[in-house]
């Protein structure tokens, strides 16, 4: 096969391979898009599709950045899936994601990794660490300019801020997240953000507004068939009704959550629903039934790394046990729940736990403990109330500022329309002027292009004027100009070597000038490889080369000369000269006070002559010859 046909075949194979990789990457992207869409409908389907993607990718690593992106997405979807089910599995996928991240093209996925790690800490009750990770996720998404990842990170940070009582900041994050999802036409995400806003209103004590938002979100989620999100929103609506003590409506909501969760096989959702139904039983004065429901909730929550869920179950258990006058058991359950709520910075649940614990201790006759918890109940309740009032005021201010800004923008739009109408006549009159300006700009562009091409040509000509055409080294003019600049310094400090290939004429005579040219190129390449800054190389002409050594003395020049002589002697030129090897003679000299380019070249040339007389393949300087004499 000819070389041309071989290159053609290789090119076709490379193109086919590249097309196959692209096709695989595209198919994996579509597979993972389906997995991501299933998160809000069928979480188990998400797990299956993500694992299928990893199985298709194999063990890695991925040479193609697009495939690395898909591997990273698969690990992150599985991290998110396992975060609330299996902490160890989630951490394993997070670790794998961190290994893939440096090779991925979409660096915004780093924000998704940070939110998953934040989820794990939040579910473990460590809200401070979760908040720090969500903050990093927002920054990472903003730096990557990835609006989808930014919407997710803002949603996580805003929701946690609401849990911690930072209502205004949380609402700002959630509204910004909602706006991003709306702009990206991500309707399922937008409804989730709207539900989180309703949750925040619930925590602020605005139950009527929260209920209104939840009911609107439920309609949208039912229409879209978002089963998992429907269960979450229905549960949150049940919490609002629980706070309003509308026990019938709350029971209906929690029963709907229980049915949906069982249909999806969503154990964590079942646990939350059973806790809600137990709260309804406690509210109606049926603690025994509440305990039975709480036992089931505990069973369904096993394996779910959700400390706040565990604490909420303990809180309702403590309330039920207190109603049954089992005050010692109630106090233990309530104390355990209180510890989790403190770590999670959940003030509303802290206040409720303090109040219930005070009642349980009072029933046991522990008046000191009861008083302390009652005081804590009042302190936390007052803090929560003040924070709710302050944050409500801040929220109203944000809403007012936003409304004022909208009005200002509307006014500016009207003014803009009026101004455009007034300018329309001027535009008509200025069209000829615009045409003239366009022609002038085109002329300027043509002139600029000509100037640029002239400059490039001049630079190229200057480069050619300073470069030896055969070897590519600087030519005589260039290297002697550099030498002159060094000699102009006071005092001059440099050294010079003239290298001359031995018996080069016989090479041209016996093998032809083409072989001689190849030998010169090989020697030039060897010299170029051996050159070390600030050494300057150049070709004087024929078989002679010039080496200028700034800041060097005669001893250094001789050392360099011997090194170059040895490297040229070791040069393999058997493909050109099968029966001989190359040697080189070098004349060395160092700069003296008052030296010129001519005087230095003269001494080096005389030294080269002595080297040739002395048997060639050596480095000689006139100074050393004088000392020997």
N, C-alpha and C positions, 0 to 999 in steps of 0.2 A: 504493500500500500504506500502511495506517495505521501510525503509530509503534509501536503496541502489537504489531501483527503482525510488523513488522520486527524488534523486539526479541526476539520469540519465535523467529523464524527464526535470528537470530544466536546465541541461546542454544543452540538445537538443534545448529547447526553446531559450536559450541565443544565441546559435550558429545560429539558424534561424533568430533571431532578428538582430544579427550582420551582417548576409548575406544580409538581407533586406535593412539595412542602407547603406551598401556598394553599393548595386545595385542602390539605390536611388541617392547616391552621384555620381556614375558613369554616370547615365542617365542625371543628372543635369549638370555635367561637359560637356557632349556632346552637350546638349542644349545651354550652354553658349559659347562653341566653335563655334557653328553655328552663334550665335548672334555676336560674335567678328568678324567672317569672313564677316558678312554682313555690317560692319561699312563702308567699302570702296565701297560697291555696292548698298546697300539699307538701309540707316540709320533708316528708319521707321520700317523695319523688325527687326533691332537690338533692338529697343525699345520694340516691341511686345514680342520678345523672352525673353528679360531680365525680363520684367514684368511677363511673364508666369512662369519663374523660381522662382521669389519671391512668386508668388501665390501658387506654389507647395510646397515651403518651409514653408509657414504659418508664423505666427507672431514671432516665436522663443521664447527664445534663443535656440541655437543649442548645444547639449551636445557633438556631434561629430565634431572634428576639420575639417574634410573633408567637411561636410555640411556648416560649418562656412565659409570656403574658397569660396564655391559656392555662398553663400549669399553676401559675400563681393564683389565678381566679378560682380554680378548682379547690386548691388548698384553703383559700379564704372562705369560700362558700361552706366547706366542711367545718372550718373553725367556727363560723357563725352558727352552723347547725348544732354542733356538739357543745357550744358554750353553756347552754342551759340544760344539757343532758348528761354530758360526760366530760368533766374538766380535763382529765388526762388526755383524752383524744383531741380535745380542742387545742391544748398546749402543744401536742405533737404536730398538728397541722400548722399552727402558728410558727413553730420552729422550722418546718420545711419551707414555709412561705418566706421566712427571712433569708434562707439559703438561696432561693430563686430570685429574690428581689433585685440584686445587683445586675442581673443579666436581662431583666425585663425592660421593655421599651416604655410601657405606661407607668411612670413613676408615681402617678396619683394613687395607684393601688397600695402604696405604703400607708395611706390614710385608712384604707379598709382594714389593713393588718392592725393598725393602732386601735381602731374602734373595736375590733374583736378582742384584743387584749384588754381594753377598757371594760368590755362587757363581762369578761371573766372576773375582773376585780369587783365590778359593781354587784354581780350576782353573789360574790363571796362576802359582800357587805363592806368592802373597803372603798368607800366612795371617794376618799381623798386621792388615792392612786388612780382610780377610774377617771376622775376629773382631770388629772394631769395628762393622762393618755389621750383623752378626748381633745384637750387643748393642743397637744402635739399633732393629732389627726387633722384638726382644722388648719393649722399652720402648713402641714405637708400638702393638703389639698389646694390651699391657696397658692403655695409656691409652684405646684405642678399645673396650676390653672385648670384643674379638673372639677368642673361644676357638679357632676354627679356625685363624686366622692365628697365634695364640700357639703352638698346637701345632706348626705348621710352623717357626716361628722358633726355638723351643726345640730341635726336632729338629736343625736346622742348627747351632745353637750347641753343642749337646751332642756331635754327631758330630765337629766340628772340635776341641773341647776334648779328645776322646779321641785324635785324631791328635797333638795337642801334648803329650800326657802328663798332662793335667789330668783324671785318671780319675774321681775322686770327684765333681767338679763336672759333668763330662760325664754321668756316670751319673744324677745328680740331675736334670739337664735332660731326659735321654731318658726317665726314668721319669715325670716330670711330663708330658711330651709324650704318652707312652703312655696315661696316665690320662685326659688330655683327649680323645684320640681314642676311647677306650673309652666315655667319657661321652656323646660326640657320635654314637656308633654308626658311626664311620668305620673299618670293619674293615680295609680295605686299608691305610690310613695306620697303623693300630695294628700291623699285622704288620711294616710297614717300620720303625717305631720299635723293635719287638722285635728285628729283625735288626740294627739299629744297636747295641743293647745287647750283642748277641752279639759284634759287631765290637770293642766296647770291652773285653769280657772277653778276646778274642784278643790285643789290644794289651797287656793287663795280664799276659799270660802264662798265663792260666787257659784253656788250650786245650780241656780236657775240657768245661768249662761252656759255652764258646763253641760247641763242636760240638753239644752238647745243644740249645741255643737255636736254632741254625741248622736242625737237622733238624726241630724242631717248627714253625718258621716255614715251611719248604719244604712241609710237608704242607698248611698252611692256604692258601698261595699257589697250590699246584697245584689245590686244590679250588675256589678262586675264579677260576682262569684268568688270574692276573696274570702274563703272560708276561715283561714287562720286569723286574718285581721278582723273578720267579723266577730270571732270568739273573743278576741282581746278587747275590742270596742264595746261589745255587749257586757263584758265583765266590768269595764270601767264605768259604764252607765249604771250597772248594779251598785258600784261603790258610791256613786252620787246619790242614788236612791236610798242606800244604807245610811248615808250621812243625813239625808232628809227624814229618816225613819219612816219611809213609805215602804213598809215591810211586804205588802202584797206585790207591789211593782218590783221591788228588789228580788223577791223570791222568783218571780217570773223571769227576770233577766238572768239570774244565776242558773236556773234550770235550763234556759236556752243555751248558756255557755257550756253546761255539762253535756248536753246532747250533742252539740257541735264538736266538742273535744273528743268525746267517745267515738264519733263518726270518723274523725281524722286519726284516732289513735294518739292523741296529744295528751300525754299523762300530766304534764305540768299544768295545762289548761284545766284538766279535771280537778287537780288539787286546788287551784284557785277558786273554781266554782264551788267545790265542797266547803271550802273555808267560808265563802260568802253565804252559803245556805246555813252553815253553823251559826254565823253572825245573826242571821234572820231568826233562827231558833232561840238564841240567847235574848234577842230583842223582844221576842214574844213570851219569854219566861219558860222555855222548854230546854233547860240545860242538859238533860240526859240525852235527848235527841241530838243536841249540838255535839256532845262528846262522841257519839257514834259516828257522826259525819266527819269529825276532826280525825278520828282514827283512820278512816278511809282516806282522808286528805293526806295524812302523814305517809300512808302506804304508797299513794300515787306520786308523792313528791320525792320518794327515795331515789337516789341517783341523780336528781336534778340539783345542780350546784347553785341553789338560790336561797341565800341566807335570809333575805327579807321575807320570802314566802314562809320559811320555817318559823321565823319570829312572829309573823301574823297568825299562823296556826297556834303557836304557843300563847299568844295574847288571847285569842278566843277560848282556848282551853282554860287559861287562868280565869277568865270571866265565868265560864260554865262551872268550874270547880268552886268558885266563890259563891255562886248562886246555890250550889249544893251544900254550902257551909263546910267544904273541905278546904279550909283556909290555908293550912300549911302547904298542901300540894299546889294550891293556887298561887301562893307567894313564890314558890320555886319556879313555876312555869313563867310567871310574870317577870321575875328577875332575869331569867334567861332571855326572854324577849326584849327586855329593856336594854340589855347589853348590846344586842345586835342593832337596835334602833339608834343607840348612841353612836356606834361605829359608822353607821350609814348616814348620820346627820339628818335623820327623819324626825323633825320636831313634832309634827302632829301625832305621830305614833308614840313618841317619847312621852308626850303629855298624857295620852290615854293610858299608857302603861303605868306611869307614876300614880295616876288617880286610882286605878284599879288595885295597885299594890298597896297604896295607903289604906284602902278599905279592907283588904285582906289582913294586913298587919293589925289594924284596929280591932278586927273581929277576934284576933288571937290575944289581944291585950297588950300588944307591943306598941304602947302609945308613943314612945320616942321615935321608933322607926316609922310609924304611921304619920307622925307630925313632919318628919324630915321629907318623906315622899310627897305629903300634901304640899309642903313648901316648894318642893321641886316642881310639882304639878302646876302650882300657881306661877312660878317663875318662868317655866317653859311656855305655859299658856299665854302669859303676858308678852313674852318675847315674840311668840308666834303671832299674836294679835297685832302688836306694834309693827312687826315685819309685814304682815298682810296689809295693814293700813298704809305703811310707807311704800310698799311695792305696788299697791293698787294706785296710789297717787303717782308714782313714777310711771306706771303703765298708762294711766290716763294722760299723763304729760306726753308720753311717746305717741299715743294715739292722736292727741291734740296737735302735736308738732307735725305729725304725718299728714293730718287733715289740712293744716295750714299750708304745708308744703304743696299738697295737691292743688289747693286753691291758687297758690302763687304760680304753680306750673300752668294751670288753666289760663290764668290772666296773661302769662307770658306767651302762651300759644295764640291767644287772641291778638295780642300786640304783634306777634310774628306774622300772623295772617294779614293784618292791616299793612304792615311794612312791606310784605311781599307784593301785595296788590299795588302799593304806591311805586314799587321798584320795577314793576312789569314794563311800564312805558320806557324807563331808562334801559331796560334790557333790550327792548326792540331797537332803540336808537344806538345801542352799543354793540350790536352784532357785527357791523362792519369793522368796528374797532377791534373786536375780539378776533375776527378773521386775520386782521393785520398782525395782531399780537401772536397768533398761532404761527403765521408765516415767519415772523421774526424769530420765534422760538425754534422753529424747524431749521432756519438758517444758522442760528446759534449752535444748535445741536450738530449740524453738519460741520461747522467750523471747529467745534470742540473735538469732534471725531477725527478731523484732519490733523489737529494739533496733537491729539493723543497718539495717532499713528506715526506722526513725524517724530514725536518723542521716543516712542518705542523703537523706531528705525534707528534713530541716533544712538540710543543705548545699545542696540544690537551691533551697530557699526563700531562703536567704541569698544564693546566687548571683543569683537573680531580683531580690532586693531591691537588689542593687548593680549591676545591668546594665540598660541602656536597651533596651527591648523592640524598638523599631523598628530601630536601627542595630547592636545587639550590642555597642556600646562601653560602658565603665563609665558609670554615670549620675552625676547631679549629686552625690548623697550620697557616692558612693564617691570621686570625684576630689577633692571638697572635704575629705573626711576625710584623704586622703593629703597634701593641701596643708597642713592643720592640723598634721600630724605633722612636716612639714619646717620650718614656722615655729616649732615648739617647740624646735628646736635653737638653740644659742648659739655664734656668732651665726647668724641664719638666712641661708642662701645658696641662693636659688632665683629663678626668674623665671616670669612668667605671661603667657599669650597668650589673649585672647578673640577667637574668629573668628566672624564673622556673614556669612552669604550675602547678597549684594547683590540687592535687588529680589525677594526670595523671595516676598513676598506676591502680587506680580503673577503669579508662576508658578502659585500655587495658584488665583488668580482666573481666569487665562486657560486653564489646562490641567487643573485639578482637583487635589484633594488626593492622589489616587493617584499622579499624576505627581510631585507634590511629595515624597511619601514615597520614590519611587524615586530622586529627585535626592539626598535626604538620605542614602540608603543608599550611593549612588555616592560621595558626598563622604566618608562615614565610611570606606569601603573604601580610598579614596585616602589619607586621613590614617593609617589603620592600616598601609598599605604603606610610608608615608614615615617612620613612627615609628622612632626609633633609641633603644636603651637609653641612659640610664634615663628617657627621655621618658614622660610619663603623658598619656593622652588621655581625654576624657570629653565627654558631651553635656550642656550646661546646660539645654537645653529649646528647643523651636521650632527655629529655624535656627542657634542659637548652639552653638559647641563650645569646649571649654576645653583648653588645652595647658599642662601644668606641666613645668618644666624644672629638675630638681634640679642643684645645683652650677653654675648658669649665671648670668651677669650680663646687663645690659640689652642690651649689644652682641650677645651670643650669641642672645638672644631675638629681636632684630630680624632677625638672619641666618636663624634658623629660620623666622620669620614670612614673610620674603620667599620662602624656598624653598617653603613650603606654599602661599603665594599663587600662585606661578608654576605649581606642579603642579596646583592646582585650576583655574586658568585654562586649562591645557592639557588638562583632562579632556574626553573625548569624550562629550557628552550628546545627540548629534544624534538618537538614537532616542527621546528624551523631548522635547527642545526643538529642533526643526529650524532655527529662525530666530535662535537666540541662543546665547551662550556664558555660562558661569558665571564670576562674579568674587566675591571675598571681601575684606572689610575686617577688619583685625586691630588690636586695642589691646594694647600691650605695657607691662609694668612689671616692676621687679625688687624683691625683698624689702628692707625697711629694718628697722633695729633697732626693736623694739616693734610690728611689724606684726601684724595679725590677718588672718584669712581675709576678713572684711568689708572692711577697709581696702585690702587688695590688689585684691580684686574691684572696689571702687569706683574705684581709680585706672585699672585696666585698662578698666573700662566707660566712664570719661570719655575715655580715649584712643581707644576704639572710636568714641565719638560724634564726636570731632574727625576721625577717619578718614572717617566718613560725610559730615561737613560738607565735608571737603577734596576730595570728588569720588569717594570709594569706591576699591576695588581698590588698597589701600595698607596699609602698616604704620605706625602712629603710636604714640608714647609721650609722656606728659606731660612727661617730662624733656627730650626733644628739642624739644618745643614751647616750653618755658620758655627753653631756650638760644637758640632762634631769635628769640624775642621780645626 
